Amino acid sequence: MTLREGGIYVLPNGKELVVSGPGNAPGILFRLRELDQFGTTEYEVNDSGRLMTEGKLTAWDLHQLQDTGKTG
């Protein structure tokens, strides 16, 4: 799955994430950030397709992201 630069995607729990660019470290495919009024949470997609935050795996993977069709 390829993510759109600036594309807004939603996780199964309703959190919206915007693709903020390609990965900047070995094994990281994409960087994302949560659209949230309380601050920004950064996520990364590793080469296995799993979402990580603060270096820890989350419960989600790339295929669970649903494209909203919007751009942020």
Residue pairs with C-beta under 8 A, 6 or more apart in sequence:
1 49
1 62
1 63
1 65
3 9
3 19
3 30
3 32
3 45
3 62
3 65
4 19
4 67
4 71
5 19
5 21
6 18
6 19
6 71
6 72
7 18
7 19
7 67
7 68
7 70
7 71
7 72
8 16
8 17
8 18
8 35
8 67
8 68
8 70
8 71
8 72
9 16
9 17
9 18
9 19
9 32
9 65
9 66
9 67
9 68
10 16
10 17
10 65
10 66
10 68
11 17
11 60
11 64
11 65
11 66
12 60
12 64
15 34
15 36
16 34
16 35
16 68
17 32
17 33
17 34
17 35
17 43
17 65
18 32
18 33
18 35
18 72
19 30
19 31
19 32
20 31
20 32
20 33
20 42
21 30
21 31
22 29
22 30
22 31
23 29
23 30
23 31
23 44
23 45
24 31
25 44
27 46
27 47
28 44
28 45
28 46
28 47
29 44
29 45
29 46
29 47
29 49
29 62
30 44
30 45
31 42
31 43
31 44
31 45
32 42
32 43
32 44
32 45
32 51
33 40
33 41
33 42
33 43
34 40
34 41
34 42
34 43
35 72
41 53
42 53
43 51
43 52
43 53
43 58
44 51
44 52
44 53
45 51
45 52
45 62
46 52
48 61
49 61
49 62
49 63
50 57
50 58
50 60
50 61
50 62
51 57
51 58
51 60
51 61
51 62
52 58
